[in-house]
Amino acid sequence: MDNKIVNAGIRLTRQCNMKCIYCNIQNTIRKDLTLSEWKNAVDIIKDLGAREIVILGGEPTLYPYILELVEYISRQAKLTCSLTTNAFDNFDLVKKLFKNGLSSLGVSVDNLDLKNSISPLKAKNGLNLIEYLNLNYDNPNIINYTILNKKNVNSVICLIKFMNE
């Protein structure tokens, strides 16, 4: 069997501007790779056969060279580039990321009813970013990452229907 890498997720940074109760990333401090080191890593990932890179964090929009890296991945390496964000105070940056070649954006919304969310601020941020993108872009490619839990297991169908609309 000839297996090939289809996509690769890279943890760009462990920095985060939120403290979600279910996340263990913010408790780990590590030095981020430089832009040059990430470009080299992207080239290696591409040489291994990947067609898409998914940028994860922490919060990847806090990485100081995020615009340059997204442009490198999408335009120079010619790979599909996706990014996952907590949507905290970064709408203008998200707009620039799409201009630099970002193909899809992942947000975390676990419940449409914020009082039943495990992270109400994160869910609110995500819903606000989804609304912003829908108002400012034709068919933005938005991916929802839902943490299933006791509070949302009975309402997840409504959330999926909302995201499909």
N, CA, C and O atoms as a DFTB+ gen file, in Angstrom:
660 C
 N C O
     1  1       0.849      -1.179       0.000
     2  2       0.000       0.000       0.000
     3  2       0.894       1.241       0.000
     4  3       1.883       1.314       0.729
     5  1       0.524       2.209      -0.829
     6  2       1.309       3.433      -0.951
     7  2       0.617       4.565      -0.191
     8  3      -0.149       5.333      -0.773
     9  1       0.886       4.661       1.096
    10  2       0.273       5.704       1.915
    11  2       0.990       7.023       1.709
    12  3       2.213       7.064       1.573
    13  1       0.226       8.095       1.686
    14  2       0.796       9.438       1.546
    15  2       0.146      10.360       2.563
    16  3      -1.009      10.186       2.952
    17  1       0.921      11.337       2.975
    18  2       0.389      12.366       3.866
    19  2      -0.543      13.247       3.052
    20  3      -0.171      13.715       1.977
    21  1      -1.724      13.472       3.542
    22  2      -2.670      14.364       2.879
    23  2      -2.578      15.758       3.486
    24  3      -2.448      16.754       2.775
    25  1      -2.648      15.809       4.815
    26  2      -2.479      17.100       5.472
    27  2      -1.620      16.923       6.718
    28  3      -1.458      15.822       7.244
    29  1      -1.087      18.030       7.161
    30  2      -0.256      18.031       8.363
    31  2      -0.674      19.213       9.227
    32  3      -0.841      20.331       8.741
    33  1      -0.838      18.943      10.503
    34  2      -1.132      20.008      11.452
    35  2       0.162      20.454      12.111
    36  3       0.956      19.626      12.558
    37  1       0.372      21.758      12.170
    38  2       1.556      22.280      12.853
    39  2       1.117      23.139      14.028
    40  3       0.245      23.996      13.892
    41  1       1.721      22.906      15.171
    42  2       1.442      23.710      16.358
    43  2       2.407      24.882      16.313
    44  3       3.544      24.792      16.778
    45  1       1.939      25.971      15.751
    46  2       2.770      27.126      15.466
    47  2       3.320      27.781      16.728
    48  3       4.480      28.190      16.772
    49  1       2.491      27.873      17.730
    50  2       2.880      28.508      18.984
    51  2       2.057      27.914      20.114
    52  3       0.989      27.344      19.889
    53  1       2.556      28.051      21.305
    54  2       1.782      27.647      22.479
    55  2       1.228      28.874      23.205
    56  3       0.547      28.747      24.222
    57  1       1.523      30.049      22.678
    58  2       0.965      31.271      23.249
    59  2      -0.552      31.269      23.057
    60  3      -1.063      30.797      22.041
    61  1      -1.254      31.800      24.045
    62  2      -2.698      31.914      23.916
    63  2      -3.173      33.103      24.744
    64  3      -2.588      33.435      25.776
    65  1      -4.236      33.733      24.275
    66  2      -4.813      34.879      24.969
    67  2      -6.107      34.509      25.694
    68  3      -6.869      35.386      26.100
    69  1      -6.349      33.214      25.854
    70  2      -7.502      32.743      26.619
    71  2      -7.045      31.630      27.554
    72  3      -5.944      31.097      27.414
    73  1      -7.889      31.293      28.490
    74  2      -7.587      30.222      29.436
    75  2      -8.784      29.266      29.501
    76  3      -9.504      29.215      30.499
    77  1      -8.974      28.528      28.434
    78  2     -10.095      27.588      28.374
    79  2      -9.848      26.437      29.349
    80  3      -8.737      25.915      29.441
    81  1     -10.890      26.054      30.067
    82  2     -10.737      25.075      31.142
    83  2     -10.311      23.695      30.657
    84  3      -9.706      22.937      31.416
    85  1     -10.612      23.360      29.422
    86  2     -10.302      22.031      28.917
    87  2      -8.958      21.963      28.193
    88  3      -8.557      20.890      27.742
    89  1      -8.262      23.085      28.077
    90  2      -7.041      23.149      27.279
    91  2      -5.801      23.032      28.158
    92  3      -5.741      23.617      29.239
    93  1      -4.814      22.277      27.691
    94  2      -3.560      22.159      28.426
    95  2      -2.405      22.874      27.724
    96  3      -1.270      22.826      28.200
    97  1      -2.675      23.518      26.625
    98  2      -1.616      24.176      25.847
    99  2      -1.009      25.363      26.589
   100  3       0.213      25.504      26.622
   101  1      -1.839      26.216      27.184
   102  2      -1.326      27.444      27.785
   103  2      -0.434      27.191      28.995
   104  3       0.244      28.109      29.457
   105  1      -0.422      25.987      29.508
   106  2       0.426      25.682      30.654
   107  2       1.836      25.267      30.250
   108  3       2.669      24.974      31.107
   109  1       2.104      25.242      28.955
   110  2       3.402      24.816      28.448
   111  2       4.070      25.981      27.739
   112  3       3.527      26.519      26.774
   113  1       5.233      26.370      28.207
   114  2       5.949      27.477      27.576
   115  2       7.141      26.902      26.818
   116  3       7.996      26.220      27.381
   117  1       7.166      27.198      25.539
   118  2       8.267      26.779      24.688
   119  2       8.591      27.918      23.739
   120  3       7.725      28.723      23.398
   121  1       9.824      27.978      23.323
   122  2      10.241      28.990      22.364
   123  2       9.688      28.622      20.986
   124  3       9.831      27.482      20.544
   125  1       9.061      29.578      20.312
   126  2       8.523      29.342      18.978
   127  2       9.657      29.240      17.969
   128  3      10.722      29.833      18.145
   129  1       9.408      28.473      16.901
   130  2      10.354      28.438      15.798
   131  2      10.354      29.791      15.090
   132  3       9.364      30.521      15.127
   133  1      11.460      30.111      14.453
   134  2      11.545      31.339      13.665
   135  2      10.770      31.143      12.362
   136  3      10.398      30.021      12.019
   137  1      10.533      32.225      11.648
   138  2       9.867      32.135      10.355
   139  2      10.681      31.266       9.399
   140  3      10.118      30.444       8.676
   141  1      11.967      31.440       9.390
   142  2      12.842      30.643       8.530
   143  2      12.750      29.151       8.869
   144  3      12.708      28.312       7.970
   145  1      12.718      28.825      10.155
   146  2      12.593      27.427      10.566
   147  2      11.246      26.842      10.143
   148  3      11.176      25.686       9.725
   149  1      10.170      27.638      10.249
   150  2       8.864      27.148       9.825
   151  2       8.821      26.950       8.317
   152  3       8.247      25.972       7.839
   153  1       9.424      27.870       7.557
   154  2       9.459      27.706       6.094
   155  2      10.175      26.412       5.726
   156  3       9.728      25.684       4.840
   157  1      11.274      26.128       6.395
   158  2      12.003      24.886       6.150
   159  2      11.121      23.677       6.492
   160  3      11.095      22.698       5.747
   161  1      10.410      23.746       7.603
   162  2       9.506      22.661       7.994
   163  2       8.404      22.475       6.953
   164  3       8.052      21.342       6.622
   165  1       7.861      23.565       6.440
   166  2       6.822      23.493       5.402
   167  2       7.372      22.791       4.169
   168  3       6.694      21.947       3.582
   169  1       8.583      23.130       3.774
   170  2       9.199      22.487       2.607
   171  2       9.352      20.983       2.826
   172  3       9.106      20.192       1.916
   173  1       9.756      20.593       4.025
   174  2       9.896      19.165       4.346
   175  2       8.537      18.471       4.287
   176  3       8.408      17.387       3.719
   177  1       7.528      19.107       4.881
   178  2       6.173      18.546       4.880
   179  2       5.675      18.382       3.443
   180  3       5.073      17.363       3.106
   181  1       5.924      19.378       2.604
   182  2       5.514      19.295       1.196
   183  2       6.253      18.160       0.498
   184  3       5.646      17.391      -0.247
   185  1       7.555      18.048       0.733
   186  2       8.348      16.982       0.112
   187  2       7.868      15.587       0.527
   188  3       8.057      14.619      -0.210
   189  1       7.255      15.487       1.695
   190  2       6.713      14.209       2.162
   191  2       5.358      13.887       1.520
   192  3       4.819      12.795       1.702
   193  1       4.819      14.844       0.773
   194  2       3.591      14.594       0.033
   195  2       2.347      15.299       0.528
   196  3       1.277      15.118      -0.052
   197  1       2.446      16.087       1.568
   198  2       1.260      16.781       2.082
   199  2       0.745      17.785       1.052
   200  3       1.513      18.398       0.310
   201  1      -0.564      17.931       1.035
   202  2      -1.196      18.914       0.149
   203  2      -1.825      20.060       0.940
   204  3      -2.201      21.086       0.373
   205  1      -1.933      19.871       2.253
   206  2      -2.557      20.892       3.102
   207  2      -1.819      20.969       4.428
   208  3      -1.378      19.961       4.981
   209  1      -1.699      22.195       4.919
   210  2      -1.166      22.425       6.261
   211  2      -2.237      23.119       7.074
   212  3      -2.818      24.114       6.642
   213  1      -2.494      22.580       8.259
   214  2      -3.442      23.172       9.192
   215  2      -2.629      23.785      10.322
   216  3      -1.889      23.085      11.014
   217  1      -2.767      25.088      10.505
   218  2      -2.012      25.807      11.532
   219  2      -2.833      25.846      12.811
   220  3      -3.967      26.325      12.831
   221  1      -2.232      25.333      13.873
   222  2      -2.877      25.241      15.178
   223  2      -2.080      26.040      16.196
   224  3      -1.018      26.578      15.882
   225  1      -2.594      26.113      17.410
   226  2      -1.883      26.769      18.492
   227  2      -1.994      25.930      19.742
   228  3      -2.131      24.709      19.676
   229  1      -1.936      26.572      20.848
   230  2      -2.186      27.924      21.315
   231  2      -3.104      28.677      20.355
   232  3      -4.010      28.119      19.737
   233  1      -2.827      29.934      20.270
   234  2      -3.548      30.823      19.360
   235  2      -2.576      31.266      18.277
   236  3      -1.736      32.133      18.522
   237  1      -2.674      30.683      17.075
   238  2      -1.690      30.952      16.029
   239  2      -1.638      32.400      15.550
   240  3      -0.618      32.835      15.015
   241  1      -2.721      33.150      15.733
   242  2      -2.671      34.542      15.286
   243  2      -1.771      35.395      16.179
   244  3      -1.498      36.550      15.851
   245  1      -1.307      34.847      17.299
   246  2      -0.358      35.573      18.154
   247  2       1.085      35.433      17.663
   248  3       1.963      36.169      18.112
   249  1       1.336      34.498      16.748
   250  2       2.669      34.318      16.191
   251  2       2.998      35.569      15.367
   252  3       2.217      35.936      14.489
   253  1       4.130      36.232      15.625
   254  2       4.397      37.531      14.994
   255  2       4.534      37.502      13.473
   256  3       4.374      38.540      12.830
   257  1       4.824      36.352      12.885
   258  2       5.014      36.273      11.433
   259  2       3.937      35.431      10.759
   260  3       4.183      34.802       9.729
   261  1       2.753      35.424      11.340
   262  2       1.677      34.584      10.828
   263  2       1.291      34.967       9.394
   264  3       1.037      34.086       8.574
   265  1       1.245      36.243       9.086
   266  2       0.875      36.670       7.727
   267  2       1.889      36.162       6.705
   268  3       1.521      35.653       5.647
   269  1       3.161      36.307       7.036
   270  2       4.212      35.866       6.128
   271  2       4.193      34.347       5.950
   272  3       4.407      33.847       4.846
   273  1       3.938      33.617       7.038
   274  2       3.930      32.161       6.954
   275  2       2.763      31.662       6.112
   276  3       2.934      30.767       5.285
   277  1       1.585      32.229       6.314
   278  2       0.421      31.825       5.513
   279  2       0.682      32.114       4.041
   280  3       0.365      31.291       3.181
   281  1       1.248      33.257       3.749
   282  2       1.559      33.586       2.353
   283  2       2.579      32.598       1.780
   284  3       2.455      32.181       0.628
   285  1       3.576      32.226       2.567
   286  2       4.578      31.274       2.100
   287  2       3.948      29.915       1.813
   288  3       4.200      29.313       0.770
   289  1       3.129      29.438       2.744
   290  2       2.494      28.126       2.583
   291  2       1.615      28.102       1.336
   292  3       1.676      27.160       0.545
   293  1       0.799      29.138       1.163
   294  2      -0.187      29.115       0.079
   295  2       0.382      29.548      -1.271
   296  3      -0.008      29.005      -2.304
   297  1       1.279      30.498      -1.275
   298  2       1.740      31.040      -2.561
   299  2       3.074      30.461      -3.029
   300  3       3.220      30.111      -4.200
   301  1       4.048      30.359      -2.124
   302  2       5.339      29.803      -2.551
   303  2       5.316      28.272      -2.551
   304  3       5.703      27.645      -3.537
   305  1       4.861      27.669      -1.441
   306  2       4.823      26.207      -1.363
   307  2       3.623      25.637      -2.123
   308  3       3.586      24.445      -2.428
   309  1       2.652      26.486      -2.423
   310  2       1.446      26.102      -3.159
   311  2       0.685      24.947      -2.489
   312  3       0.265      23.988      -3.136
   313  1       0.528      25.085      -1.174
   314  2      -0.251      24.136      -0.395
   315  2      -1.524      24.817       0.084
   316  3      -1.559      26.039       0.227
   317  1      -2.553      24.046       0.328
   318  2      -3.753      24.580       0.954
   319  2      -3.405      24.896       2.406
   320  3      -2.755      24.101       3.086
   321  1      -3.839      26.052       2.866
   322  2      -3.491      26.493       4.218
   323  2      -4.760      26.812       5.005
   324  3      -5.564      27.651       4.600
   325  1      -4.921      26.130       6.129
   326  2      -6.047      26.363       7.037
   327  2      -5.490      26.782       8.389
   328  3      -4.327      26.525       8.702
   329  1      -6.320      27.419       9.172
   330  2      -5.889      27.894      10.486
   331  2      -7.049      27.783      11.452
   332  3      -8.200      28.007      11.077
   333  1      -6.750      27.438      12.695
   334  2      -7.759      27.371      13.741
   335  2      -7.505      28.492      14.733
   336  3      -6.372      28.691      15.173
   337  1      -8.560      29.229      15.089
   338  2      -8.422      30.379      15.978
   339  2      -9.481      30.375      17.068
   340  3     -10.550      29.783      16.915
   341  1      -9.166      31.049      18.180
   342  2     -10.171      31.232      19.229
   343  2     -11.005      32.487      18.974
   344  3     -11.928      32.786      19.731
   345  1     -10.681      33.221      17.910
   346  2     -11.448      34.389      17.453
   347  2     -11.461      35.529      18.465
   348  3     -12.382      36.345      18.469
   349  1     -10.455      35.588      19.314
   350  2     -10.409      36.647      20.321
   351  2      -9.687      37.867      19.774
   352  3      -8.463      37.868      19.640
   353  1     -10.452      38.903      19.459
   354  2      -9.911      40.201      19.072
   355  2      -8.954      40.121      17.878
   356  3      -7.896      40.750      17.891
   357  1      -9.321      39.346      16.842
   358  2      -8.407      39.217      15.710
   359  2      -9.104      39.285      14.348
   360  3      -8.578      38.761      13.366
   361  1     -10.260      39.910      14.273
   362  2     -11.018      39.930      13.028
   363  2     -10.241      40.600      11.899
   364  3     -10.246      40.102      10.774
   365  1      -9.570      41.725      12.179
   366  2      -8.793      42.413      11.142
   367  2      -7.652      41.534      10.645
   368  3      -7.363      41.504       9.448
   369  1      -7.010      40.827      11.551
   370  2      -5.928      39.933      11.163
   371  2      -6.461      38.770      10.332
   372  3      -5.815      38.361       9.367
   373  1      -7.607      38.240      10.682
   374  2      -8.219      37.148       9.910
   375  2      -8.480      37.616       8.484
   376  3      -8.243      36.874       7.530
   377  1      -8.965      38.837       8.338
   378  2      -9.212      39.399       7.006
   379  2      -7.911      39.423       6.194
   380  3      -7.913      39.072       5.014
   381  1      -6.810      39.834       6.815
   382  2      -5.508      39.865       6.144
   383  2      -5.019      38.457       5.818
   384  3      -4.404      38.240       4.774
   385  1      -5.288      37.506       6.700
   386  2      -4.876      36.123       6.452
   387  2      -5.550      35.570       5.193
   388  3      -4.911      34.884       4.396
   389  1      -6.843      35.868       5.015
   390  2      -7.531      35.421       3.806
   391  2      -6.912      36.068       2.569
   392  3      -6.767      35.418       1.534
   393  1      -6.546      37.346       2.674
   394  2      -5.887      38.023       1.547
   395  2      -4.524      37.400       1.246
   396  3      -4.064      37.432       0.105
   397  1      -3.884      36.838       2.263
   398  2      -2.559      36.234       2.081
   399  2      -2.628      34.774       1.641
   400  3      -1.595      34.120       1.500
   401  1      -3.829      34.264       1.427
   402  2      -3.964      32.928       0.869
   403  2      -4.594      31.876       1.760
   404  3      -4.684      30.714       1.363
   405  1      -5.032      32.248       2.947
   406  2      -5.695      31.278       3.819
   407  2      -6.932      30.738       3.108
   408  3      -7.717      31.507       2.553
   409  1      -7.107      29.414       3.123
   410  2      -8.234      28.832       2.399
   411  2      -9.426      28.525       3.295
   412  3     -10.567      28.558       2.834
   413  1      -9.177      28.225       4.577
   414  2     -10.290      27.973       5.486
   415  2      -9.878      28.338       6.907
   416  3      -8.699      28.367       7.260
   417  1     -10.893      28.610       7.695
   418  2     -10.672      29.040       9.065
   419  2     -11.487      28.161      10.006
   420  3     -12.690      27.985       9.819
   421  1     -10.831      27.618      11.004
   422  2     -11.510      26.827      12.010
   423  2     -11.782      27.662      13.251
   424  3     -10.911      28.393      13.723
   425  1     -12.987      27.549      13.772
   426  2     -13.366      28.237      15.008
   427  2     -13.961      27.213      15.967
   428  3     -14.423      26.151      15.549
   429  1     -13.947      27.538      17.239
   430  2     -14.512      26.650      18.256
   431  2     -15.817      27.227      18.778
   432  3     -15.836      28.265      19.439
   433  1     -16.894      26.545      18.475
   434  2     -18.203      26.889      19.019
   435  2     -18.796      25.576      19.512
   436  3     -19.035      24.666      18.718
   437  1     -19.031      25.475      20.799
   438  2     -19.547      24.212      21.330
   439  2     -21.044      24.252      21.590
   440  3     -21.662      23.212      21.812
   441  1     -21.639      25.454      21.564
   442  2     -23.060      25.558      21.860
   443  2     -23.586      26.891      21.357
   444  3     -22.919      27.914      21.513
   445  1     -24.763      26.899      20.760
   446  2     -25.388      28.157      20.351
   447  2     -25.976      28.889      21.551
   448  3     -26.145      30.108      21.513
   449  1     -26.280      28.167      22.596
   450  2     -26.786      28.733      23.847
   451  2     -25.579      28.981      24.754
   452  3     -25.092      28.058      25.406
   453  1     -25.103      30.213      24.796
   454  2     -23.844      30.530      25.476
   455  2     -23.841      30.151      26.950
   456  3     -22.795      29.795      27.492
   457  1     -25.006      30.222      27.610
   458  2     -25.019      29.880      29.039
   459  2     -24.748      28.391      29.264
   460  3     -24.414      27.986      30.378
   461  1     -24.887      27.585      28.228
   462  2     -24.601      26.154      28.331
   463  2     -23.275      25.764      27.675
   464  3     -22.990      24.580      27.492
   465  1     -22.489      26.744      27.332
   466  2     -21.187      26.481      26.727
   467  2     -20.150      26.210      27.815
   468  3     -20.236      26.761      28.913
   469  1     -19.170      25.359      27.506
   470  2     -18.089      25.154      28.480
   471  2     -17.108      26.318      28.446
   472  3     -16.315      26.491      29.372
   473  1     -17.157      27.112      27.389
   474  2     -16.329      28.313      27.281
   475  2     -17.155      29.396      26.595
   476  3     -17.001      29.627      25.395
   477  1     -18.042      30.070      27.357
   478  2     -18.960      31.033      26.746
   479  2     -18.269      32.134      25.937
   480  3     -18.752      32.507      24.868
   481  1     -17.152      32.654      26.431
   482  2     -16.461      33.710      25.698
   483  2     -15.930      33.193      24.369
   484  3     -16.044      33.870      23.347
   485  1     -15.355      32.005      24.378
   486  2     -14.815      31.424      23.149
   487  2     -15.940      31.158      22.149
   488  3     -15.791      31.433      20.958
   489  1     -17.063      30.626      22.629
   490  2     -18.205      30.368      21.746
   491  2     -18.746      31.675      21.177
   492  3     -19.068      31.758      19.992
   493  1     -18.843      32.695      22.029
   494  2     -19.329      34.006      21.577
   495  2     -18.378      34.581      20.532
   496  3     -18.821      35.081      19.498
   497  1     -17.069      34.512      20.796
   498  2     -16.079      34.996      19.826
   499  2     -16.243      34.272      18.490
   500  3     -16.254      34.896      17.429
   501  1     -16.371      32.953      18.560
   502  2     -16.515      32.162      17.345
   503  2     -17.756      32.532      16.559
   504  3     -17.694      32.690      15.340
   505  1     -18.877      32.671      17.237
   506  2     -20.118      33.049      16.560
   507  2     -20.011      34.438      15.949
   508  3     -20.500      34.671      14.844
   509  1     -19.371      35.364      16.666
   510  2     -19.185      36.709      16.127
   511  2     -18.282      36.695      14.890
   512  3     -18.542      37.409      13.922
   513  1     -17.231      35.890      14.923
   514  2     -16.343      35.805      13.764
   515  2     -17.068      35.173      12.573
   516  3     -16.895      35.619      11.439
   517  1     -17.865      34.156      12.819
   518  2     -18.642      33.535      11.742
   519  2     -19.565      34.569      11.102
   520  3     -19.658      34.654       9.878
   521  1     -20.247      35.354      11.940
   522  2     -21.132      36.399      11.417
   523  2     -20.341      37.420      10.600
   524  3     -20.769      37.810       9.513
   525  1     -19.202      37.849      11.112
   526  2     -18.342      38.812      10.417
   527  2     -17.913      38.269       9.048
   528  3     -17.995      38.974       8.042
   529  1     -17.463      37.028       9.018
   530  2     -16.998      36.438       7.761
   531  2     -18.136      36.298       6.759
   532  3     -17.957      36.557       5.569
   533  1     -19.311      35.888       7.243
   534  2     -20.457      35.750       6.344
   535  2     -20.906      37.089       5.774
   536  3     -21.405      37.141       4.650
   537  1     -20.739      38.167       6.525
   538  2     -21.108      39.498       6.042
   539  2     -20.077      40.071       5.080
   540  3     -20.422      40.870       4.209
   541  1     -18.813      39.674       5.224
   542  2     -17.746      40.302       4.461
   543  2     -17.155      39.445       3.346
   544  3     -16.329      39.934       2.576
   545  1     -17.557      38.184       3.243
   546  2     -17.013      37.285       2.229
   547  2     -18.125      36.465       1.610
   548  3     -19.112      36.134       2.267
   549  1     -17.956      36.141       0.336
   550  2     -18.876      35.225      -0.309
   551  2     -18.442      33.808       0.013
   552  3     -17.344      33.393      -0.356
   553  1     -19.279      33.077       0.686
   554  2     -19.024      31.679       1.034
   555  2     -17.665      31.430       1.674
   556  3     -16.865      30.657       1.146
   557  1     -17.398      32.073       2.801
   558  2     -16.116      31.781       3.459
   559  2     -16.083      30.324       3.921
   560  3     -17.098      29.775       4.350
   561  1     -14.937      29.725       3.831
   562  2     -14.804      28.325       4.237
   563  2     -14.501      28.292       5.736
   564  3     -13.369      28.526       6.158
   565  1     -15.532      27.999       6.531
   566  2     -15.421      27.991       7.986
   567  2     -15.624      26.561       8.475
   568  3     -16.566      25.877       8.076
   569  1     -14.732      26.133       9.335
   570  2     -14.812      24.806       9.930
   571  2     -15.055      24.991      11.425
   572  3     -14.367      25.779      12.073
   573  1     -16.021      24.275      11.969
   574  2     -16.275      24.371      13.404
   575  2     -15.647      23.185      14.118
   576  3     -15.809      22.035      13.711
   577  1     -14.928      23.488      15.192
   578  2     -14.381      22.455      16.060
   579  2     -15.180      22.460      17.347
   580  3     -15.101      23.406      18.131
   581  1     -15.937      21.422      17.564
   582  2     -16.813      21.344      18.717
   583  2     -16.266      20.347      19.725
   584  3     -15.966      19.203      19.382
   585  1     -16.140      20.784      20.959
   586  2     -15.812      19.887      22.056
   587  2     -17.139      19.347      22.583
   588  3     -17.939      20.094      23.147
   589  1     -17.369      18.053      22.398
   590  2     -18.603      17.468      22.920
   591  2     -18.491      17.295      24.424
   592  3     -17.459      16.869      24.943
   593  1     -19.566      17.633      25.110
   594  2     -19.569      17.556      26.567
   595  2     -21.004      17.371      27.048
   596  3     -21.942      17.362      26.250
   597  1     -21.164      17.223      28.356
   598  2     -22.490      17.009      28.935
   599  2     -23.454      18.154      28.635
   600  3     -24.655      17.934      28.481
   601  1     -22.924      19.380      28.552
   602  2     -23.786      20.536      28.342
   603  2     -24.308      20.659      26.918
   604  3     -25.352      21.271      26.695
   605  1     -23.594      20.084      25.947
   606  2     -24.023      20.313      24.569
   607  2     -24.427      19.063      23.798
   608  3     -24.849      19.167      22.646
   609  1     -24.311      17.909      24.392
   610  2     -24.575      16.684      23.649
   611  2     -26.000      16.646      23.094
   612  3     -26.221      16.072      22.028
   613  1     -26.959      17.237      23.784
   614  2     -28.344      17.222      23.312
   615  2     -28.664      18.351      22.342
   616  3     -29.727      18.350      21.722
   617  1     -27.760      19.311      22.204
   618  2     -28.021      20.428      21.298
   619  2     -27.052      20.480      20.121
   620  3     -27.083      21.424      19.332
   621  1     -26.200      19.480      20.002
   622  2     -25.188      19.514      18.954
   623  2     -25.811      19.450      17.550
   624  3     -25.229      19.974      16.600
   625  1     -26.954      18.832      17.409
   626  2     -27.618      18.783      16.098
   627  2     -27.984      20.181      15.632
   628  3     -27.819      20.508      14.457
   629  1     -28.480      21.012      16.547
   630  2     -28.805      22.408      16.202
   631  2     -27.543      23.162      15.778
   632  3     -27.577      23.958      14.840
   633  1     -26.458      22.914      16.455
   634  2     -25.193      23.566      16.135
   635  2     -24.723      23.133      14.737
   636  3     -24.275      23.965      13.949
   637  1     -24.824      21.868      14.441
   638  2     -24.405      21.367      13.121
   639  2     -25.273      21.973      12.026
   640  3     -24.759      22.376      10.982
   641  1     -26.574      22.042      12.251
   642  2     -27.469      22.662      11.260
   643  2     -27.107      24.130      11.050
   644  3     -27.076      24.611       9.917
   645  1     -26.835      24.833      12.140
   646  2     -26.430      26.244      12.040
   647  2     -25.164      26.385      11.211
   648  3     -25.088      27.250      10.338
   649  1     -24.164      25.540      11.475
   650  2     -22.900      25.630      10.737
   651  2     -23.081      25.275       9.269
   652  3     -22.400      25.835       8.410
   653  1     -23.988      24.355       8.970
   654  2     -24.228      23.989       7.574
   655  2     -24.928      25.084       6.780
   656  3     -24.835      25.130       5.554
   657  1     -25.625      25.961       7.487
   658  2     -26.294      27.077       6.810
   659  2     -25.291      28.145       6.474
   660  3     -25.652      29.172       5.899
